[in-house]
């Protein structure tokens, strides 16, 4: 899965995160667009939310590895994205672990 994240995508996201004129919402949209591109590579029969969560975390890691100075911004945007798009899935994962 990690191999599907091209260096060009990572560099492009890093450049967008460096652009201080972009709002937090604009950064979230950039992340969402990149993830949408990556999701196209996976068959429809895979668990969509699980794949999206894994790709979200992998992309965040790769962007932070590429540009360590962006770690705080990348982390914040990633958490916001997960809260807005995958919160129910994450809660379900936690609840299933506790049962």
C-alpha positions as CSV (number, residue, x, y, z in Angstrom):
1,X,0.0,0.0,0.0
2,X,2.8,2.4,0.9
3,X,4.4,1.8,-2.6
4,X,1.3,3.2,-4.3
5,X,2.1,6.7,-2.8
6,X,4.3,8.3,-5.4
7,X,7.0,10.7,-4.5
8,X,5.5,13.3,-6.8
9,X,2.3,13.2,-4.8
10,X,4.2,13.6,-1.6
11,X,6.2,16.5,-2.9
12,X,3.1,18.2,-4.3
13,X,1.3,17.9,-0.9
14,X,4.4,19.2,0.9
15,X,4.5,22.2,-1.4
16,X,0.8,22.9,-0.8
17,X,1.3,22.6,3.0
18,X,4.2,25.1,2.7
19,X,1.9,27.7,1.0
20,X,1.0,29.9,4.0
21,X,-1.8,31.6,2.0
22,X,-3.8,28.3,2.1
23,X,-6.3,28.0,4.9
24,X,-6.7,24.9,7.0
25,X,-9.7,24.0,5.0
26,X,-7.8,24.4,1.7
27,X,-5.1,22.1,3.1
28,X,-7.7,19.6,4.1
29,X,-9.1,19.7,0.5
30,X,-5.6,19.2,-0.9
31,X,-5.2,16.1,1.3
32,X,-8.7,14.8,0.4
33,X,-7.9,15.2,-3.3
34,X,-4.6,13.3,-3.0
35,X,-6.4,10.5,-1.1
36,X,-9.1,10.4,-3.7
37,X,-6.5,9.8,-6.4
38,X,-4.9,7.0,-4.3
39,X,-8.3,5.4,-3.6
40,X,-8.8,5.0,-7.3
41,X,-6.0,2.4,-7.3
42,X,-7.8,0.0,-5.0
43,X,-10.7,-2.3,-6.0
44,X,-14.2,-1.3,-5.0
45,X,-14.6,-4.6,-2.9
46,X,-11.9,-3.6,-0.4
47,X,-13.1,-2.0,2.9
48,X,-13.3,1.7,1.8
49,X,-13.0,3.3,5.3
50,X,-10.1,1.0,6.4
51,X,-8.2,1.7,3.2
52,X,-8.9,5.5,3.5
53,X,-7.7,5.5,7.1
54,X,-4.5,3.6,6.3
55,X,-3.7,5.8,3.3
56,X,-4.4,9.0,5.3
57,X,-1.9,8.0,7.9
58,X,0.7,6.8,5.4
59,X,0.4,10.0,3.4
60,X,0.8,12.1,6.5
61,X,3.9,10.1,7.5
62,X,5.4,10.4,4.1
63,X,4.8,14.2,3.9
64,X,6.3,14.6,7.4
65,X,9.3,12.5,6.4
66,X,9.7,14.5,3.2
67,X,9.5,17.8,5.0
68,X,9.9,17.5,8.8
69,X,9.2,21.2,9.4
70,X,5.6,20.5,8.3
71,X,5.0,17.8,10.9
72,X,2.7,20.0,13.1
73,X,0.6,21.3,10.1
74,X,0.4,17.8,8.6
75,X,-0.6,16.3,11.9
76,X,-3.3,18.9,12.5
77,X,-4.8,18.6,9.0
78,X,-4.7,14.8,9.2
79,X,-6.5,14.7,12.5
80,X,-9.1,17.2,11.2
81,X,-9.6,15.1,8.1
82,X,-10.1,11.9,10.1
83,X,-12.5,13.6,12.5
84,X,-14.6,14.9,9.6
85,X,-14.6,11.8,7.5
86,X,-13.7,8.7,9.5
87,X,-14.7,9.4,13.1
88,X,-17.5,6.8,13.1
89,X,-15.2,4.2,11.7
90,X,-12.5,5.0,14.2
91,X,-15.0,4.9,17.1
92,X,-16.2,1.5,15.8
93,X,-12.6,0.2,15.8
94,X,-12.1,1.4,19.4
95,X,-15.4,0.0,20.6
96,X,-14.7,-3.4,18.9
97,X,-11.3,-3.6,20.7
98,X,-12.9,-2.9,24.1
99,X,-15.6,-5.6,23.6
